Amino acid sequence: MKKIILGLLATAILYGVTPAKEKYFVVERESESVAIIEDGLTKSHMKNMHNMNHGVIKFDGSDGYLISRDGYIVKFNPETEKKEAEYKTSKSAIGFVIGKNFVAVANYDDKSVDILTRDLKPIHKIVTGSKNVGIKIYKNYLIFAQMDKDKVSVYKDENSGKDKPNFKLFKEFKVGQMPFDAMIKDNTYIVGFFLSKSFGVIDLDKMSYSEIKVTAKDNKPVLKVPHFGFWSLSKDRTFIPAVGDNKVMVYDNNFTFIKNIDMKGLPVFTALSPNKKYLAVTFSGKDFPTIQIVDTKTLKIIKEFTFKGKILHVRWSNLDSKLYVSVNDANQVNVIDTNEWFLEREIFQVEHPSGIFIYNQKERR
C-alpha cells in the first residue's frame, strides 16, 4: 500500500498535479484576526477582521466570507489570504448564506436582512422589525426566522437566479415562541424555539408547517432545544446535547427517542466524523478542557482527552484521520490522530482560538 501511495504521488509530481489539501482558518477571538494553519503549522494571520468574538467563516468555490460580531461581512481570497471587500450591515450580524449571485446577512440590531452582491455591493435591505436568525437557502427561496415575531418568512427570487436577485415575500408561517436557530436538510427547514418545548418543521416543496414535541427518556419533554449548530445528523440518527444534563440524546431521523448517552459533564458541542463512525463531544463548566469520543454504532465512549484550557471548537479533517481542537486559554490548536487516538501535534502562534473552518484546495495543474 505504501508503494502504491508513493507511486501515485510521484505520478502527480511528474505531471505537474498538486494533490488536494486543506487550509484551516481559525478565528482568533480577542485580536480581530484569523490564523491560517497549513501542513500542521501556523502559516500566517489575516489582521483587521473586526470583532471576532463570534466570527463565522464560509467558503464557496474560491471565495471566502466572514461575518464579525459587530456587523461586518468581509470577502477574502482564501488562496492569497487577502481581504477583497467589506460591508457593514448593522451593529450585530448573526448569520449569513452564500447564493449563486448574492450574499444574504441576517441582522440582530437593526432588525433586517441584507441582500448583497457576491462582491458585497448592497442590493436590497428587507426590514422585518425583528431580530433575524436561522437564515438558509433552498432552490430560489431565502428562508429565515423572526425571533421577536414568532414566525418564519420565505422569500422567493423572482429573477430565478438570473442577474441580481429580486426577493419578494412568498409565504410566512406562525411558529413556536422565540425561534432562535434553524437547520435545513434536503427540502426540510427545521426551526428551534427558546420558549416552546418543541421544534417546527417546514416542508419547502409543499410549503406546509408542522410542530414536533421532543421527548427524552420516559417521555419527558426536553426543556430547551439547543442551537442546531451543536446537533449532529448521521444517515439514520440525530445526536443532541442535552441542556443542563450530563447526556447526549440519540434519536432516529423521525425524532423518536433511542437512548441517552451518559457523558462526563454538561455537553455543549457535538461533531460527527466525516465517515459518521465517531462523535466528538465538548463540555462546559469544570469539564471545559475535555473531549469525549463516542462510537456511533455502539453508542459507547471509547476515548477521552483533557487539555490545558477551555475547548471552544473542534473540526474533523475531510482528507486525513485528524481532529483539530481549539484550546482557547493555552493559545493552541491541538491535533488528534483518529486512527490510533493520540495527541499528534500542538500548534502554537494562535491567539485565543475558537471557530475552526476548512478551505479545501482542489487539485491544481
N, C-alpha and C positions, 0 to 999 in steps of 0.2 A: 504493500500500500504506500509506503514511504517513497519507493522508487517511482510509482505512478504519479504521486503528487509533485515530486521533483521534476519529473518529465513534463508534466503539464505546465509548471512554472517556467521551465526552460523554453518550451514552445511559445508561451505567451511573450517572453522576453525577446525571442528570436523574431517574432512577427510584430513586435512593437506594441503589444497589447498590455495595458496596465490593468491588473485584476481589480474587481470591485473592492472597495474598502469603506470603512466608516470613520466619520469625524464626529466627535462628541462636543456639543455646545452646552456648557454648564453655566447656569445663572449664578453670578456672584452677588449674593443678596444685599450686602451692605455697601457695595462700591460702585454701583451704577455701571457694571461691566459684565462681560460674558467671557469665560475662559474656554479655549479650544484645545481639546485633547486629541492627539493623533499618534498612532503607533505606540500607545501606552505612556506618552509623556505630554506635559503641558506645553503646547507649541506657541501659543500667543494669547492675547486678550483683546477683545473689542471694547473700547472705552466709550464713555459718554452716551450710554444707552438709557439714561433716565432712571427712575426709581424701580429697582429690580426686586423689591420686596416680595412680589408675587408675579414675577416676569414669566411669560409663556412664549415659547418659540414653536413655529411650524414651518414646514418646508413643502414646496410644491414645484416639482421639476428642479430647475436650477435657481429658484428664488427662495430666499429665507425671509420670514416675517417675525416680528416680536412685538408684543404689547407690554407696556410698563404699567405699574400701579397708578401713576399719575396721568394716565390718559393718552400717552403717545403710542402710535403704531409706527414701527420702523421697518423699512425694507432694506435687506442687505444681501450681498453676494456671498454664499457660503464657501465658494472656492477661493476668492480673494480676501474674504473676511472684511470687506469694506461696506460701510453704510452707503446706500444709494438714494434713499429718500426717507422723510419722516413727516408725520402729520399729527397734530394734537386734536383728538376728537372730543375730549372732555377733561374733567378733573380726575376721573376714575373710570377706566375701561376694565371690563370683567372677562370678556371673551371675544373671539373673532373666528371667522371662517374664510377660506380662500376659494373663490369660484373661478371658472374658466376665464372670465373677463372682468372680475371685480373682487374686492375685499369688503367684507361687512364686519363692523365692530359694534358689539353690544356695550352700551354705556350705563353707568350707575347714576352719576350725579346730575347730568343734565337731562336724564330720562329720555334717551333717544337711541336710535340705531343709525350709524353712519354707513352709507354705501360709497365706496371709493373705487377708482380705477386700480389696476394692478400696480401702477406707479404712484399710488396714493394721492391722486387728484380727486377732490370732492365731487361727487355726482349728485347725491341727494341725502338729506337727513330726515329719517322717519321719527317724528316726535310722538312719543307714546304717553307721556305723563306718568311713567312708572320706571323703576329700576328694571333693567332687562337682562335676562340670563338664558342659559341653555340654547345658544344660537347654533343652528345646524342648517345644512343644505340637503335637499332631496330633489333630484331632477332639476326642474326650473322653479322650484319653490325655496323660499327662505323662511325658516321656522324659528321662533323664539318665544320665551315665556315672559310675561309681565308680572313681576314679583309683587307689586303693590295692588294689582287689579285682579289677581287670581284668574288669569286667562292665558291661553296660548294663541299667538297670532301666526297665520300662514299668509305670506305674501308671494305673489306669482310674478315672474318676469314675463311681461307681455311681449318682450322682444325675443324670447326663447333662446337666449344665449348669443344673439347676434348683436354686434356693435355694443354700445353701452346698455347695461340692463335698465329696465323700466319696471320697477317693482310696484305693484298695486295690491291693496288688501284683497285677499281671496276668501278667507274664512277665519273665524275666531271661535274658540272653544272655552266655555266656562269650566274651570277645573278646581282642584282642591285648594286649600288655604296656603298661601305664600309659596308658590313654586320657586325653587332655588337652584335646581340643576337639572340637566337632561342628558340623554344619550340617544343615539339613533342606531338601529340595527336593521339592515335591509330597508323595508318600507315602513318600519315602525318607529315612531318617536315616543320615547318613554320619559316622563317628567316626574321628578320627585318633589315632595312638599315638606316644608318645615313644620307645619302645624297639623296637617292631616295624616292619619295613620294608614296611609295608602300611597299608591302612585298611579299616575294617569298614563294611558296608552292610546296613541292616535295612529290609526291605520291611514297612511298618507295616500294610498291608492283609492280607498273607499271614502276618505275624509270622515271617518267615524271615530267617536271617542268612547272609551270605557275606563272604569276605575277598578283597581285591584287592591284588595287588602293584603298586606304582607304579614304573615304569621310565622312564628318560630315554634319551638318545641311545645307540645301540649296545647297547640292552637292559640298561644299567647300572641297578642299583637306586637309588632315591632314599634317601639316608642317614637323613633325618628329614622327616616330613611337617610343615610349619609350621602355625601357627594358622590355622584356616579363616577367621577374620576377615580374613586377608590375601589369601585367594583371591578371584578374580573369575570369575563364571559368566555367559556370554552364552548365546544360544539354542543355539548349536552348538559352543562352545568353552569350555574352562576354562583360566584363566591362574593359574599357581602360582609364587610367588617361590622360587627355589632357595635352599637353606640352604648358606651357605658358598661360593657360586659366583656369578659376575657374570652371571647369566642369569635370565630369566623363562621357565619351561617352559610349553609350549602343548600341550593335549590336546583330543581331541574329547570328547563327552559320555559316551562309553563308556570314557574314560580310556585311549584309545590315543594314544600319543605322536605329535605332529605335528612340532614343532621346538623348538629353544631360541632365544630372542631374546637376543643379546649386549647387555648393559647396561653403563653407565658404572662401576657399583660393585656392592656387595652389596645386592640388593633386600630390602626389609622389607615394604612395604605396596603392594598394587595396588588400584586403584579404577576401575571402569568408569563411563563417562559414561552418563546415562540413555538415550541413543539407541544405546548399545553400540558407537559408532564409535571411541571413543578409550579408552585405558588410561593412567591416571596411575600412575607408579611412584616410590616414595621409597626412600631408601638409609640405610645405617648407616655408621659409621666416618668416614673423611675426606670422604665424599660425602654426609654427613647434610644439608647445606644445599641439595641438588639434587633437582629433579624432572625426570623424562623422560616425554614423551608418546609413546605408541605408537599407530599407526594399526592397528586390529584387523583390517582387511581385508588390508592388505599385510604386516602384522607388521613394519613398519619404524618406527624412531624418527623422529618428524617435528619435535619441539621439545624444548628443554632450558631450564630456568630454574634459576638459582642465587641464593639469598637470603642474608640477613645472619646466619643462625643455623640451628640444627637444626630440621628439619621433622618434627613429630610426627604430623601427621594432615592429610588432605585430604578435601574434601567437594564433590561436584558439585551445583550448584543443579538442582532439578527444574523450575523455571519459566523461568530465564534461562540464557543461554550464559555461565556463570561457573563458575570453580573456586576454592573457598576453601581457603586454606593456613595452617595453624598454624605460625608461625615462633617457636619457643619462646624462644630466647635474646634475640631482638630485641623481645619483648613486642608482637608484631604479628600480625594476621591479614591476609594479602595476598590480593587478588582478581585472578585472571587472566581476561581476556576470551578465550573459547574460539572465537570466530568469527575474530578477527584474530590471536590468540595474542600478546597483550602484557599487561604488568602494568598493570592499570587503576587499582588503588587500594591504598593501605596504610592499614589500620585500626588505630588506636592505642588506648590506655587499656584494654588487655587484658594481664593479668599472667601470664606463663609459660603461654600457651595450649597445650592438647593436643587432646583429642577435640572434634570439631565435630558438632553434632546439629541437624537441621532440624525445626522445627514448622511445618506447612503450615496457615496460616489460611485457612479456607474463605471463599467469597463470602458476604457478610453484607448483610442489608437493614436 
